[in-house]
Amino acid sequence: MNSIALVLLPRFHYRALVTTVVSLSLVLSGCTTLQNVPLPVSPGDTVAVHIGDQVKAQRRDGTTLVFQVTNIEPDALRGKDVTVRYADLTALQVQHVSALRTGGAIVGTVVVVAVVVGVVVLLTGGLGVTLP
């Protein structure tokens, strides 16, 4: 019976797992972008923010708040335990996830990990082939 066994050092498994998890975490954290949102100028204007959006609000006093929008009012945004009036803001940004960046990051990470595993296996002679 023909059998092909992939023999890898246990230490390599641990390092590869840690490297993969850390790489994916770093790469995927770069898949979000903050986009500037125009602040309402007059009372009838609407803001391009939706309930559930993660926002970064810069206040006139210099403080910055980051929160998830739970309610949108004519003159303010509400989050859990926070209300920010548009008149008190100098800038507003909404966090968006980029599907293209996320997909590219996942594919790129998988390719890099596969190449690293392949090189290590070839260099360490880790591919054991048993033939009758």
N, C-alpha and C positions, 0 to 999 in steps of 0.2 A: 504494500500500500504506500502511495506517495503522500508525504506530509510536508508541509512548509510551516515552520514555526518562526515567529518573530521574537527574538530574544533581546530584551532590553534590560538594562540594569535598573533595579528598583529606585535607585537614587535619581536616575534620569527621568523616570515617570513622575516623581515628585517635582523635580525642577521644571519639567515641561508643563505640568498642571499649573504650578504657581506662575510661570511665565505667561501662559495662555490667559489665565484669569486676570493678571495685572495688565497685560496688553489690551485685552478686551475692555477692561474698565477705563483705561486711559483713552483708548480710541473712541469708545462710545460716548464718553463724557464730552467729546468735541463735536458731537452730532447735533447739538442744540445751538441756536443762535438767538440773540436778542435783537429785536427789530424796534426801531423808534416808532412811536405812535403819536400822531398829532393830538395835542390837547384841545378840547373844545374851547372855542373863542367866545361864542355867544350861547345863551341859555338853550336854544333849540338844537345846537350841534350834538351829534352823537360821537362817541369814542369807539375806535376800532378794537374793542376788547370784548371778549365773551366770558360768560360764567364758566369757571373751570380753568381759565388761563392763568399761568404763572406770570406775574408782573414784577417789574423793578421800578419803584417810584422814587424820584429824587425830589425832596421837598425844598422849599425856599430857604429854610433854616440850615440846609446842608446835610440833613440826615437822609438816609436811604432806607427804604422799606422793600422787602421782597416778600410777596404773599400770593396766595391763590385767591382769585376773585370768586366771591360767593354771591354777590349781588351788585347790580349796576343801577345807580340812581341818576337822576338828571344832573345832579351837581357833585356826585362823589362815587368812588368805588369802595366796596366793602369786601373785607376778607374776614377770616375768623379772628375775632378780637381786634380788628383794625378798621377804621374808616378814614379815607383820604379824600379831601375835597379837591377838585380839579384846580380851584383858585390857589391852593397851597402848593401846587407842583410846578417845577421848572422843567421836568422831563419825565416821560413815561415810556417804558420799554416792555414788550411782550416776548416771552420765550417761546420759540417754535422748534419742533423737532424736524430735522431735514431727513426725509425718507431716502433721498439719494445718498447723502453722506453716511447715513446709518448702514445702508446696503453695501456701499463701497467699503466701509470700515470692516464690516463682517467678512466680506469676500477677501479683502486684503489681509486681514488677520489670519484667516484660515489658510491662505496661500503661504504666508510667511511661516506659520507653524508647521505646515506640511514640508516645506523646504528644509527648515531646521531639523525636523525629525529625520528626514531622508538623509541629510548630510551626516548627522550624528550616527545613524545606523550604518551608513557606508564606511565612515571613518573608524568606528569602533568594531567593525566586523560583527555587528549585532544581528545580522540576518543569517539564521542557521537553516540550512536546507538539508533535509534528510531524505535521501532516495534509496530504494532497495538495492 
